[in-house]
Amino acid sequence: MRVVAQRVSRASVTVDGRVVGEIGPGLLLLAGVARGDTEEVVRAAADKLAGLRIFPDDEGRMNRSVVDLGGSALVVSQFTLLGDARRGRRPSFTEAAPGPEAEPLVELFARELEARGVPTSTGSFGAHMEVELVNDGPVTLVLDF
């Protein structure tokens, strides 16, 4: 599983002109599920992200998590994170899990974040989504699990 975590002031996902998910301060999490990922991998990712200290404390140091902040998460499935463009000019997506395998794991990821005290919204799996965000910092991390 690969997750791009962005600290945001706000973020939203629109599908067919309708907002399907939005948050205020918190984390935009672009989540790519790899072939062979398991529920254990997803739970570890949720645990790491709920506790990841990338929000500023009163002194401006990155010492607070999204839970400490009382922030939210917006989970957007994105198989293209597993794209391999090392050879040729067209990325290969063979490492990405197929939809029937990936969708339940993305849904589990959102539920596991909720279970750790992070109010979570999602995009629409498999849909063409427009993602808007205001990156706060900017702070962006690429995490592999």
N, CA and C atoms as an extended XYZ file, in Angstrom:
435
Properties=species:S:1:pos:R:3:atomname:S:1:resname:S:1:resid:I:1 pbc="F F F"
N         0.851       -1.173        0.000 N   MET     1
C         0.000        0.000        0.000 CA  MET     1
C         0.890        1.227        0.000 C   MET     1
N         0.536        2.164       -0.839 N   ARG     2
C         1.250        3.439       -0.895 CA  ARG     2
C         0.225        4.538       -0.625 C   ARG     2
N         0.598        5.458        0.267 N   VAL     3
C        -0.287        6.565        0.618 CA  VAL     3
C         0.484        7.872        0.475 C   VAL     3
N        -0.112        8.812       -0.241 N   VAL     4
C         0.392       10.176       -0.263 CA  VAL     4
C        -0.465       10.940        0.729 C   VAL     4
N         0.185       11.428        1.791 N   ALA     5
C        -0.516       12.145        2.860 CA  ALA     5
C        -0.197       13.626        2.733 C   ALA     5
N        -1.237       14.421        2.612 N   GLN     6
C        -1.061       15.858        2.510 CA  GLN     6
C        -1.787       16.533        3.668 C   GLN     6
N        -1.063       17.386        4.381 N   ARG     7
C        -1.679       18.181        5.439 CA  ARG     7
C        -2.434       19.307        4.746 C   ARG     7
N        -3.738       19.399        5.030 N   VAL     8
C        -4.571       20.364        4.316 CA  VAL     8
C        -5.357       21.263        5.264 C   VAL     8
N        -5.661       22.439        4.770 N   SER     9
C        -6.599       23.330        5.457 CA  SER     9
C        -8.026       22.913        5.130 C   SER     9
N        -8.185       22.435        3.885 N   ARG    10
C        -9.469       21.886        3.441 CA  ARG    10
C        -9.230       21.073        2.170 C   ARG    10
N       -10.152       20.134        1.909 N   ALA    11
C       -10.072       19.317        0.697 CA  ALA    11
C       -11.462       18.802        0.362 C   ALA    11
N       -11.676       18.536       -0.930 N   SER    12
C       -12.967       17.987       -1.351 CA  SER    12
C       -12.782       17.126       -2.593 C   SER    12
N       -13.752       16.253       -2.817 N   VAL    13
C       -13.790       15.395       -4.000 CA  VAL    13
C       -15.146       15.576       -4.654 C   VAL    13
N       -15.114       15.826       -5.970 N   THR    14
C       -16.333       16.010       -6.750 CA  THR    14
C       -16.417       14.922       -7.805 C   THR    14
N       -17.596       14.334       -7.959 N   VAL    15
C       -17.870       13.342       -9.001 CA  VAL    15
C       -19.117       13.794       -9.740 C   VAL    15
N       -19.019       13.912      -11.052 N   ASP    16
C       -20.147       14.337      -11.884 CA  ASP    16
C       -20.785       15.626      -11.372 C   ASP    16
N       -19.952       16.583      -10.975 N   GLY    17
C       -20.439       17.885      -10.535 CA  GLY    17
C       -20.996       17.927       -9.124 C   GLY    17
N       -20.927       16.810       -8.402 N   ARG    18
C       -21.470       16.741       -7.043 CA  ARG    18
C       -20.358       16.432       -6.047 C   ARG    18
N       -20.283       17.223       -4.972 N   VAL    19
C       -19.276       16.971       -3.941 CA  VAL    19
C       -19.680       15.703       -3.186 C   VAL    19
N       -18.784       14.716       -3.174 N   VAL    20
C       -19.079       13.448       -2.504 CA  VAL    20
C       -18.326       13.300       -1.189 C   VAL    20
N       -17.317       14.136       -0.983 N   GLY    21
C       -16.556       14.095        0.266 CA  GLY    21
C       -15.820       15.389        0.452 C   GLY    21
N       -15.802       15.892        1.688 N   GLU    22
C       -15.049       17.104        1.966 CA  GLU    22
C       -14.684       17.172        3.438 C   GLU    22
N       -13.568       17.849        3.701 N   ILE    23
C       -13.098       18.021        5.073 CA  ILE    23
C       -12.550       19.434        5.249 C   ILE    23
N       -12.432       19.817        6.505 N   GLY    24
C       -11.703       21.025        6.870 CA  GLY    24
C       -10.275       20.641        7.171 C   GLY    24
N        -9.668       21.205        8.208 N   PRO    25
C        -8.277       20.875        8.521 CA  PRO    25
C        -8.085       19.384        8.789 C   PRO    25
N        -7.016       18.850        8.222 N   GLY    26
C        -6.727       17.433        8.434 CA  GLY    26
C        -5.807       16.879        7.369 C   GLY    26
N        -6.109       15.656        6.939 N   LEU    27
C        -5.258       14.932        5.993 CA  LEU    27
C        -6.029       14.518        4.751 C   LEU    27
N        -5.489       14.855        3.593 N   LEU    28
C        -5.943       14.264        2.338 CA  LEU    28
C        -5.051       13.060        2.119 C   LEU    28
N        -5.651       11.882        2.003 N   LEU    29
C        -4.897       10.634        1.875 CA  LEU    29
C        -5.218        9.977        0.541 C   LEU    29
N        -4.277       10.054       -0.388 N   LEU    30
C        -4.403        9.367       -1.663 CA  LEU    30
C        -3.868        7.968       -1.435 C   LEU    30
N        -4.708        6.964       -1.633 N   ALA    31
C        -4.366        5.596       -1.239 CA  ALA    31
C        -4.344        4.661       -2.440 C   ALA    31
N        -3.192        4.033       -2.637 N   GLY    32
C        -3.050        3.037       -3.682 CA  GLY    32
C        -2.811        1.669       -3.069 C   GLY    32
N        -3.656        0.723       -3.416 N   VAL    33
C        -3.545       -0.636       -2.888 CA  VAL    33
C        -2.769       -1.490       -3.888 C   VAL    33
N        -1.743       -2.167       -3.388 N   ALA    34
C        -0.905       -3.020       -4.230 CA  ALA    34
C        -1.413       -4.461       -4.198 C   ALA    34
N        -1.081       -5.205       -5.242 N   ARG    35
C        -1.403       -6.638       -5.263 CA  ARG    35
C        -0.804       -7.286       -4.023 C   ARG    35
N        -1.592       -8.093       -3.345 N   GLY    36
C        -1.096       -8.814       -2.183 CA  GLY    36
C        -1.234       -8.070       -0.875 C   GLY    36
N        -1.663       -6.801       -0.904 N   ASP    37
C        -1.881       -6.098        0.362 CA  ASP    37
C        -2.959       -6.819        1.167 C   ASP    37
N        -2.820       -6.749        2.480 N   THR    38
C        -3.721       -7.456        3.379 CA  THR    38
C        -4.420       -6.479        4.324 C   THR    38
N        -5.377       -6.998        5.061 N   GLU    39
C        -6.053       -6.185        6.070 CA  GLU    39
C        -5.054       -5.706        7.123 C   GLU    39
N        -4.064       -6.514        7.439 N   GLU    40
C        -3.053       -6.122        8.416 CA  GLU    40
C        -2.254       -4.917        7.927 C   GLU    40
N        -1.921       -4.895        6.646 N   VAL    41
C        -1.203       -3.761        6.066 CA  VAL    41
C        -2.051       -2.497        6.179 C   VAL    41
N        -3.332       -2.622        5.862 N   VAL    42
C        -4.252       -1.481        5.911 CA  VAL    42
C        -4.391       -0.962        7.342 C   VAL    42
N        -4.523       -1.873        8.300 N   ARG    43
C        -4.632       -1.441        9.706 CA  ARG    43
C        -3.364       -0.733       10.169 C   ARG    43
N        -2.201       -1.230        9.762 N   ALA    44
C        -0.939       -0.585       10.117 CA  ALA    44
C        -0.859        0.814        9.507 C   ALA    44
N        -1.314        0.962        8.279 N   ALA    45
C        -1.308        2.272        7.624 CA  ALA    45
C        -2.233        3.236        8.353 C   ALA    45
N        -3.418        2.787        8.721 N   ALA    46
C        -4.367        3.645        9.443 CA  ALA    46
C        -3.795        4.055       10.790 C   ALA    46
N        -3.166        3.114       11.467 N   ASP    47
C        -2.582        3.405       12.772 CA  ASP    47
C        -1.468        4.443       12.646 C   ASP    47
N        -0.588        4.264       11.674 N   LYS    48
C         0.519        5.196       11.456 CA  LYS    48
C        -0.016        6.587       11.134 C   LYS    48
N        -0.995        6.677       10.242 N   LEU    49
C        -1.482        7.981        9.802 CA  LEU    49
C        -2.287        8.698       10.875 C   LEU    49
N        -3.032        7.967       11.668 N   ALA    50
C        -3.796        8.605       12.751 CA  ALA    50
C        -2.856        9.215       13.787 C   ALA    50
N        -1.684        8.630       13.966 N   GLY    51
C        -0.748        9.104       14.978 CA  GLY    51
C         0.428        9.902       14.440 C   GLY    51
N         0.490       10.081       13.130 N   LEU    52
C         1.626       10.764       12.511 CA  LEU    52
C         1.666       12.232       12.933 C   LEU    52
N         2.775       12.631       13.528 N   ARG    53
C         2.884       13.978       14.101 CA  ARG    53
C         3.416       14.957       13.050 C   ARG    53
N         2.483       15.494       12.256 N   ILE    54
C         2.869       16.447       11.206 CA  ILE    54
C         2.109       17.771       11.316 C   ILE    54
N         1.412       17.970       12.416 N   PHE    55
C         0.703       19.229       12.647 CA  PHE    55
C         1.443       20.028       13.712 C   PHE    55
N         1.437       21.354       13.585 N   PRO    56
C         2.231       22.171       14.510 CA  PRO    56
C         1.629       22.247       15.910 C   PRO    56
N         2.531       22.281       16.896 N   ASP    57
C         2.118       22.544       18.277 CA  ASP    57
C         2.135       24.059       18.493 C   ASP    57
N         1.992       24.499       19.727 N   ASP    58
C         1.946       25.927       20.026 CA  ASP    58
C         3.248       26.656       19.700 C   ASP    58
N         4.341       25.900       19.571 N   GLU    59
C         5.633       26.491       19.231 CA  GLU    59
C         5.963       26.368       17.741 C   GLU    59
N         5.009       25.838       16.969 N   GLY    60
C         5.220       25.696       15.539 CA  GLY    60
C         5.974       24.457       15.119 C   GLY    60
N         6.297       23.567       16.060 N   ARG    61
C         7.003       22.321       15.739 CA  ARG    61
C         5.991       21.241       15.378 C   ARG    61
N         6.377       20.359       14.470 N   MET    62
C         5.484       19.264       14.077 CA  MET    62
C         5.446       18.231       15.188 C   MET    62
N         4.502       18.392       16.101 N   ASN    63
C         4.389       17.522       17.265 CA  ASN    63
C         2.987       16.990       17.487 C   ASN    63
N         2.041       17.354       16.638 N   ARG    64
C         0.653       16.939       16.855 CA  ARG    64
C         0.163       16.074       15.700 C   ARG    64
N        -0.697       15.120       16.042 N   SER    65
C        -1.300       14.256       15.026 CA  SER    65
C        -2.661       14.821       14.626 C   SER    65
N        -3.248       14.214       13.613 N   VAL    66
C        -4.592       14.626       13.197 CA  VAL    66
C        -5.595       14.384       14.321 C   VAL    66
N        -5.368       13.359       15.135 N   VAL    67
C        -6.231       13.091       16.293 CA  VAL    67
C        -6.072       14.213       17.318 C   VAL    67
N        -4.815       14.593       17.618 N   ASP    68
C        -4.557       15.680       18.558 CA  ASP    68
C        -5.222       16.973       18.099 C   ASP    68
N        -5.182       17.202       16.800 N   LEU    69
C        -5.741       18.415       16.206 CA  LEU    69
C        -7.267       18.417       16.248 C   LEU    69
N        -7.871       17.220       16.296 N   GLY    70
C        -9.319       17.122       16.132 CA  GLY    70
C        -9.702       17.285       14.672 C   GLY    70
N        -8.764       16.941       13.776 N   GLY    71
C        -8.978       17.079       12.339 CA  GLY    71
C        -9.642       15.862       11.730 C   GLY    71
N        -9.787       15.914       10.425 N   SER    72
C       -10.471       14.869        9.659 CA  SER    72
C        -9.545       14.321        8.584 C   SER    72
N       -10.006       13.266        7.928 N   ALA    73
C        -9.272       12.695        6.794 CA  ALA    73
C       -10.222       12.548        5.611 C   ALA    73
N        -9.678       12.744        4.438 N   LEU    74
C       -10.380       12.476        3.190 CA  LEU    74
C        -9.569       11.427        2.455 C   LEU    74
N       -10.139       10.234        2.295 N   VAL    75
C        -9.464        9.112        1.642 CA  VAL    75
C        -9.929        9.039        0.191 C   VAL    75
N        -8.958        9.075       -0.720 N   VAL    76
C        -9.245        9.005       -2.152 CA  VAL    76
C        -8.441        7.847       -2.730 C   VAL    76
N        -9.129        6.848       -3.283 N   SER    77
C        -8.422        5.724       -3.892 CA  SER    77
C        -7.733        6.199       -5.162 C   SER    77
N        -6.495        5.731       -5.360 N   GLN    78
C        -5.732        6.178       -6.522 CA  GLN    78
C        -4.741        5.103       -6.929 C   GLN    78
N        -5.180        4.214       -7.830 N   PHE    79
C        -4.342        3.105       -8.253 CA  PHE    79
C        -3.096        3.595       -8.981 C   PHE    79
N        -3.137        4.792       -9.543 N   THR    80
C        -1.997        5.287      -10.305 CA  THR    80
C        -0.760        5.524       -9.432 C   THR    80
N        -0.935        5.542       -8.108 N   LEU    81
C         0.229        5.652       -7.224 CA  LEU    81
C         1.163        4.464       -7.374 C   LEU    81
N         0.647        3.353       -7.879 N   LEU    82
C         1.455        2.149       -8.058 CA  LEU    82
C         2.017        2.056       -9.464 C   LEU    82
N         1.876        3.137      -10.241 N   GLY    83
C         2.398        3.143      -11.608 CA  GLY    83
C         3.909        3.056      -11.641 C   GLY    83
N         4.414        2.310      -12.599 N   ASP    84
C         5.848        2.144      -12.795 CA  ASP    84
C         6.202        2.721      -14.162 C   ASP    84
N         6.963        3.811      -14.165 N   ALA    85
C         7.327        4.473      -15.420 CA  ALA    85
C         8.833        4.411      -15.669 C   ALA    85
N         9.484        3.415      -15.089 N   ARG    86
C        10.939        3.308      -15.260 CA  ARG    86
C        11.334        2.971      -16.690 C   ARG    86
N        10.473        2.203      -17.377 N   ARG    87
C        10.777        1.827      -18.754 CA  ARG    87
C         9.702        2.390      -19.669 C   ARG    87
N        10.113        2.855      -20.801 N   GLY    88
C         9.170        3.373      -21.796 CA  GLY    88
C         8.524        4.679      -21.349 C   GLY    88
N         7.451        5.035      -22.037 N   ARG    89
C         6.782        6.308      -21.775 CA  ARG    89
C         5.348        6.129      -21.289 C   ARG    89
N         4.911        4.896      -21.225 N   ARG    90
C         3.568        4.626      -20.720 CA  ARG    90
C         3.700        3.824      -19.432 C   ARG    90
N         3.170        4.366      -18.315 N   PRO    91
C         3.312        3.644      -17.046 CA  PRO    91
C         2.615        2.290      -17.074 C   PRO    91
N         3.198        1.368      -16.336 N   SER    92
C         2.586        0.056      -16.127 CA  SER    92
C         1.919        0.067      -14.756 C   SER    92
N         0.735       -0.483      -14.692 N   PHE    93
C         0.001       -0.524      -13.427 CA  PHE    93
C        -0.190       -1.951      -12.926 C   PHE    93
N         0.708       -2.843      -13.322 N   THR    94
C         0.561       -4.245      -12.948 CA  THR    94
C         0.703       -4.477      -11.446 C   THR    94
N         1.358       -3.569      -10.733 N   GLU    95
C         1.515       -3.737       -9.283 CA  GLU    95
C         0.268       -3.315       -8.507 C   GLU    95
N        -0.626       -2.578       -9.148 N   ALA    96
C        -1.852       -2.140       -8.480 CA  ALA    96
C        -2.825       -3.308       -8.368 C   ALA    96
N        -3.480       -3.404       -7.222 N   ALA    97
C        -4.479       -4.456       -7.026 CA  ALA    97
C        -5.681       -4.179       -7.929 C   ALA    97
N        -6.292       -5.230       -8.483 N   PRO    98
C        -7.502       -5.028       -9.274 CA  PRO    98
C        -8.642       -4.511       -8.389 C   PRO    98
N        -9.589       -3.834       -9.010 N   GLY    99
C       -10.696       -3.220       -8.285 CA  GLY    99
C       -11.374       -4.094       -7.242 C   GLY    99
N       -11.771       -5.321       -7.585 N   PRO   100
C       -12.462       -6.157       -6.597 CA  PRO   100
C       -11.612       -6.483       -5.366 C   PRO   100
N       -10.291       -6.449       -5.516 N   GLU   101
C        -9.389       -6.686       -4.388 CA  GLU   101
C        -9.121       -5.384       -3.627 C   GLU   101
N        -8.987       -4.283       -4.359 N   ALA   102
C        -8.608       -3.001       -3.754 CA  ALA   102
C        -9.763       -2.301       -3.041 C   ALA   102
N       -10.948       -2.339       -3.616 N   GLU   103
C       -12.061       -1.564       -3.053 CA  GLU   103
C       -12.359       -1.887       -1.591 C   GLU   103
N       -12.479       -3.180       -1.207 N   PRO   104
C       -12.742       -3.453        0.203 CA  PRO   104
C       -11.611       -2.996        1.123 C   PRO   104
N       -10.379       -2.986        0.625 N   LEU   105
C        -9.262       -2.549        1.457 CA  LEU   105
C        -9.266       -1.025        1.634 C   LEU   105
N        -9.653       -0.296        0.605 N   VAL   106
C        -9.775        1.159        0.735 CA  VAL   106
C       -10.904        1.490        1.717 C   VAL   106
N       -12.015        0.758        1.624 N   GLU   107
C       -13.127        0.970        2.564 CA  GLU   107
C       -12.694        0.643        3.993 C   GLU   107
N       -11.928       -0.430        4.160 N   LEU   108
C       -11.414       -0.793        5.479 CA  LEU   108
C       -10.483        0.296        6.009 C   LEU   108
N        -9.644        0.850        5.163 N   PHE   109
C        -8.738        1.923        5.545 CA  PHE   109
C        -9.525        3.096        6.147 C   PHE   109
N       -10.597        3.498        5.494 N   ALA   110
C       -11.431        4.594        6.005 CA  ALA   110
C       -12.064        4.224        7.345 C   ALA   110
N       -12.573        3.006        7.455 N   ARG   111
C       -13.186        2.567        8.721 CA  ARG   111
C       -12.164        2.509        9.847 C   ARG   111
N       -10.955        2.059        9.549 N   GLU   112
C        -9.902        1.961       10.563 CA  GLU   112
C        -9.464        3.347       11.036 C   GLU   112
N        -9.437        4.325       10.150 N   LEU   113
C        -9.144        5.697       10.568 CA  LEU   113
C       -10.231        6.199       11.515 C   LEU   113
N       -11.489        5.949       11.154 N   GLU   114
C       -12.622        6.327       12.007 CA  GLU   114
C       -12.489        5.680       13.382 C   GLU   114
N       -12.135        4.407       13.410 N   ALA   115
C       -12.011        3.673       14.675 CA  ALA   115
C       -10.905        4.251       15.556 C   ALA   115
N        -9.980        4.960       14.952 N   ARG   116
C        -8.880        5.585       15.701 CA  ARG   116
C        -9.164        7.051       16.036 C   ARG   116
N       -10.421        7.458       15.840 N   GLY   117
C       -10.838        8.796       16.231 CA  GLY   117
C       -10.676        9.868       15.175 C   GLY   117
N       -10.542        9.455       13.906 N   VAL   118
C       -10.392       10.423       12.822 CA  VAL   118
C       -11.663       10.415       11.972 C   VAL   118
N       -12.501       11.460       12.068 N   PRO   119
C       -13.671       11.529       11.186 CA  PRO   119
C       -13.192       11.474        9.734 C   PRO   119
N       -13.781       10.565        8.942 N   THR   120
C       -13.247       10.283        7.615 CA  THR   120
C       -14.325       10.352        6.547 C   THR   120
N       -14.012       11.074        5.474 N   SER   121
C       -14.836       11.111        4.267 CA  SER   121
C       -14.069       10.378        3.177 C   SER   121
N       -14.766       10.012        2.115 N   THR   122
C       -14.114        9.297        1.019 CA  THR   122
C       -14.561        9.846       -0.328 C   THR   122
N       -13.777        9.495       -1.334 N   GLY   123
C       -14.191        9.723       -2.706 CA  GLY   123
C       -15.071        8.571       -3.145 C   GLY   123
N       -15.212        8.388       -4.452 N   SER   124
C       -16.003        7.282       -5.007 CA  SER   124
C       -15.071        6.341       -5.751 C   SER   124
N       -14.926        5.131       -5.232 N   PHE   125
C       -13.995        4.164       -5.808 CA  PHE   125
C       -14.313        3.947       -7.285 C   PHE   125
N       -13.287        4.036       -8.116 N   GLY   126
C       -13.421        3.741       -9.539 CA  GLY   126
C       -14.006        4.863      -10.376 C   GLY   126
N       -14.456        5.940       -9.757 N   ALA   127
C       -15.061        7.045      -10.498 CA  ALA   127
C       -13.983        8.024      -10.953 C   ALA   127
N       -14.327        8.824      -11.952 N   HIS   128
C       -13.466        9.940      -12.331 CA  HIS   128
C       -13.719       11.034      -11.307 C   HIS   128
N       -12.696       11.367      -10.521 N   MET   129
C       -12.865       12.321       -9.415 CA  MET   129
C       -12.047       13.573       -9.656 C   MET   129
N       -12.606       14.692       -9.230 N   GLU   130
C       -11.869       15.949       -9.201 CA  GLU   130
C       -11.563       16.240       -7.739 C   GLU   130
N       -10.283       16.333       -7.425 N   VAL   131
C        -9.853       16.547       -6.047 CA  VAL   131
C        -9.334       17.976       -5.920 C   VAL   131
N        -9.895       18.701       -4.966 N   GLU   132
C        -9.426       20.052       -4.670 CA  GLU   132
C        -8.857       20.050       -3.263 C   GLU   132
N        -7.762       20.802       -3.077 N   LEU   133
C        -7.167       20.865       -1.750 CA  LEU   133
C        -6.409       22.165       -1.575 C   LEU   133
N        -6.273       22.548       -0.336 N   VAL   134
C        -5.370       23.622        0.050 CA  VAL   134
C        -4.340       22.960        0.946 C   VAL   134
N        -3.145       22.739        0.387 N   ASN   135
C        -2.067       22.081        1.114 CA  ASN   135
C        -1.518       23.061        2.135 C   ASN   135
N        -1.470       22.629        3.385 N   ASP   136
C        -1.060       23.478        4.499 CA  ASP   136
C         0.406       23.250        4.796 C   ASP   136
N         1.229       24.213        4.470 N   GLY   137
C         2.652       24.112        4.777 CA  GLY   137
C         3.531       24.573        3.618 C   GLY   137
N         3.567       23.891        2.516 N   PRO   138
C         2.940       22.597        2.249 CA  PRO   138
C         3.667       21.447        2.947 C   PRO   138
N         2.882       20.469        3.353 N   VAL   139
C         3.416       19.247        3.958 CA  VAL   139
C         2.835       18.076        3.183 C   VAL   139
N         3.713       17.301        2.537 N   THR   140
C         3.311       16.141        1.755 CA  THR   140
C         4.301       15.011        2.004 C   THR   140
N         3.790       13.831        2.343 N   LEU   141
C         4.644       12.658        2.577 CA  LEU   141
C         4.170       11.500        1.708 C   LEU   141
N         5.119       10.728        1.212 N   VAL   142
C         4.804        9.488        0.485 CA  VAL   142
C         5.201        8.352        1.409 C   VAL   142
N         4.226        7.506        1.758 N   LEU   143
C         4.451        6.423        2.712 CA  LEU   143
C         4.150        5.082        2.060 C   LEU   143
N         5.078        4.144        2.208 N   ASP   144
C         4.880        2.786        1.698 CA  ASP   144
C         4.711        1.853        2.888 C   ASP   144
N         3.732        0.976        2.795 N   PHE   145
C         3.444        0.025        3.884 CA  PHE   145
C         3.552       -1.391        3.361 C   PHE   145
